[in-house]
Amino acid sequence: MNWNFHNITVLGLSLVLIVITLKELFKPKNEKVIQYFYWSVLLSGLSVVQLILVDTLLTTLFPVLLLLFIPIQLLTPVIFARFNCWYLNSQSLFLKNKNLFLTPFFVFLVFLMFLNINLALQNTAVAQWPLIIIGMHSYEVVSVLLTLAFGVWNYRVIKTYENTFGEFPYQIVKKKTKWIKYIIISTIVMALIWAGVVFYTRLNPSAININLYYGLWYLVLLYCGYCFYLGRKHLKGHLHKQRVERKRFYHIADNFQLSALNQIFTTVELDAIQRSRHHATGILSYFATSLFDKQSVKDVLWDIVKNCIAKLGLEDCVIYMLDCDKGMLLQKAAFGNKEVGERELLSPIQIPLGKGIVGYVAKTGRWELVNDTRQDKRYILDDKLRRSELAVPIVHQSKVIGVLDSEHTQKDFFQEHHIFLFQLIAKLTATKLQQLSKKNTLAITNDNVYFKELCRLMKEEKVYGDPELGLVKMADKLSISPNYLSQMVNKLSNSNFSDFINAYRIEDSKSKLTDPSFEQYTIPAIGLEAGFNSRSAFYNAFKKHTGMTPSQYREAYATIS
């Protein structure tokens, strides 16, 4: 056997890595996505052990050990790619390419099994011909190239995830992917160093130095340890916390706004909305309810840009719709200098697909944030120069149908929460346009969550006691549009908003008029306590709802008593 300090040290470190990884891998209740990560680390450690068995000549002394050899180095990057896709909820990307990814592994598995079986049986002559045809060197070259290719592919998966909605709000997405990017960049660097060693030894066969490979194996173990550290640090408790939050989300009964949005957004998106610290739920509820009665594309687009200005504090907002036949983006709605009243645009421009920032977004389907338009050659001047721009695609069935765009005179104006909200508003716009195209409309039904919340506020919090409570103020409390609130109350209570509120005030007044503890209160005072803002308003409403005056009601109750 050929033992020395280096291979003993490398073997010892590999075994330590394998043991601690196995400990993490088989922890109870570990989710599959976590297991994929630890399997990739474990396989990396085992690949080094394989090399040590060859270097120490153990495989020569005990040929049967060769039967344990499988092309682990070709399987490890596939397992990590699977982890990456599952962690980012992009499983379809991996499943779409799974067979292609596994092909090199199975090809070399057949090759190595045939070779190792014959070597283990000491059929040297039979084992010679696959070595001549394929060669062991090709296995190492393919391993290097595959590791490098998967590193690049995984990085692109992450960038795609960051530039789309993802599972969480934008600010959380960056935190979620940061540590994986560190691992992937480390993988690419390691693969490049490995490639350098391989090509150096191939170009200079006489200069092959086993110490060069010892250095490479140390580097691989250092890399594995780094991956293990980052993975354990970020995965420990992360998915448990996510499960707890999801469970809380599924059973949340008091968040009526989220429940109302579940016809528009997916569960994953609703989870992200709930996590947001930028009042996204209320903003989206307002947008969704404001769109409720819109029956034309023009009405929808103008309502969206109007609310973007009103609710997000923007200077300018434009929606472009894509004309596929012409390959042009057409300005269809705008608020700002472009709007000239009566929902008409001043000199609407057309942008070719792929041109300008808006055209680029429409072509790629990825949002763009430009902090300084003077530094971006793609910027197309419209009505006036503005320093920053945010453009987000409006996507329906994986196809871009338009772009939601906003510019601002201030440099670096748009922040992460603008990106997050624009993505959600674009999704909301696409959903509403889809409903119009299919002539589907959402009806106000008896289980309407906004109406239930309205009734709860009346019964439990007695908000009707506010004499200034009106349609607009109540709509603000519910984060819905006043028009939607009016339609909802009319439909579900068969009365207008004023009568609906006054009905609660009358019931409150009736209880106080017959309550001995309020005997010293004058009748007008009781009306004011219930939320009426004047004696006449109280008397008129009471007579309308009960058919008698407050005085008559109090006397009638006293007579009965």
ABEGO torsion letter per residue (X at the ends): XBBBAAAAAAAAAAAAAAAAAAAAAABBGBBAAAAAAAAAAAAAAAAAAAAAAAAAGAAAABAAAAAABBBAAAAAAAAAAAAAAAAAGAAAAAAAAAAAAAAAAAAAAAAAAAAAAAAAAGBAAAAAAAAAAAEAAAAAAAAAAAAAAAAAAAAAAAAAAAABAEABBAAAAAAAAAAAAAAAAAAAAAAAAAAAAAAAAAABAAABBAAAAAAAAAAAAAAAAAAAAAAAAAABGAAAAAAAAAAAAAABAABAAAAAAAAABBAAAAAAAAABAAGAAAAAAAAAAAAAABABAAAAAAAAAAAAAAAAGBABBBBBBBBAAAGBBBBABBBEAABAEGGBBBGBBBBBBGBEAAAAAAAAGBBBBBABAAABAABBBBABBBABBBBBBBBBGGBBABBBBBBBABBGABBAAAAAAAAAAAAAAAAAAAAAAAGBBBBBBAABAAAAAAAAAAAAAGAAABAABBAAAAAAAAGBBAAAAAAAAAAAAGBBAAAAAAAAAAAAAAAAAABAAAAABBAAAAAAAAGBABAAAAAAAAAAAAGBBAAAAAAAAAAAX
